[in-house]
Amino acid sequence: MSGVVMIDGASGGECERPAPGGPGIEPHWTRSVKDAMGTAYSSSSRVWYTLARGVLNEIYYPTIDKPQIRDLQYMVTDGETFFHDERHDMESHVEVLSEQGLGVRITSADPEGRYHIHTE
């Protein structure tokens, strides 16, 4: 069993069934070109993030050396004629909310003008 251990929700013990589709893809590095990086305003926060091409592409917790999430992005479709993912199919713009603030605003837009997504 290739090192996959699952916990049986009913009994709390280990079981021998691997996760569906497991073990997943091999880990690889995300984009090195970043548009922003940040953390919460509170000094007690243990969450950090990086942003590239309109996408949160690394979220670190509880330490800054191990990303827990990679590529958190929107997917948009009309159900019939198109399917867009934010990184590849949208045009993104990043702007600082305030010179004194820690936030950014991301505007991701369909190149054909059908929709815009604003994320802060």
N, C-alpha and C positions, 0 to 999 in steps of 0.2 A: 504493500500500500504506500507508495511514494511519500511518506511523512505526513499525510493528511490525517489529522485527528479531529473528530467532530464530537460535540457534546449532545447527547440525547436530551431534548427538552423535557420529556416526560419524567425520566428517572434521574437526570442530572449526571448520568455516567457516560463514559465514552462509548461510541458505537463505531462500526466499521464501514459506514456508508460515506463515500466522498461526496462533496458538494456537487450538484448538477453542473456540468460543463467544466469542472475542476481539472487540473489545478489552476487554470487561467493562463494568461500570457506571461512570458518571462519578463521580469522587471527591467526597465530601461530608463534612461535619463529623460527628463522633460526639457523644454526649450531653455537655453541659457540666457537669451535676450529677454530682459524683464522691463515692463513699463512702470511697475510700482511694487513696493513691498511695504508691509506694515504689521501693526498689531493693534490691540485695543488701547484706548487712552489710559486705562487703569494700569498702574505698575504691577498689580497682582495678576494680570492676564498672562496665561501661558499659551496663548494661541497666536501664531504668526502666519502670514500669507504672502504669496507672490502673485503677480498678475502679468500676463503676457498676451498680446493680441486680443484683448477684451475678455479673457478667460482667467478665472482663478485657477492657476495651474499647479500650485502647491499649497497645502495647508498643513502647518506643523503643530503638533500637540503630543505630549506635554513638554517636549524639548524641541529646540530649534534644529536638531540634527537629523530628525527622522520624519519625513512627510507622511501624513496619514491619508491624505486625499490628493489625487492628481487629476487635473482637468475637470473642474466643476463648471459646466457650461449649459446653456440653453439649447434645446433642439426645437425647431419650429416646422410645422407642416400644415398644409390645408387639407390633408387626408387623401389627396388625389394627384396633384400635379407637381408638388415639390416637397422636399425634405431638406432642411438646412441645419447644419450645426454651426454654432457661433464662431468657432475658430476658422473654419474653411470657407464658409459660404456667406459670411456677413462682413461688412466693413465696420471696424471699431475705432472709436476715438476715446482717449482717456484725458480727463482734465482734473486739476486740483480743485477741491471745493472752496478752500480758503487758504490764504498764505499762512494763517495761524493754526489751521486745522490739520487733522491727520487723514481726512477722507478724500476719496476720489469719486468721480462720476464717470461711468462707462456708458457710452452710447453705441449700441450695435444696431446696424441697419441693413436691411435687404438692399442689394445694389439696384433692384428695380423699383424701390420706393414703396413696397407693399406694407411694411411695418418697421417700427423702431422699438428697441428695448433699452430702457434707461435703468441702470443699476448704480446704487450708491453704497 
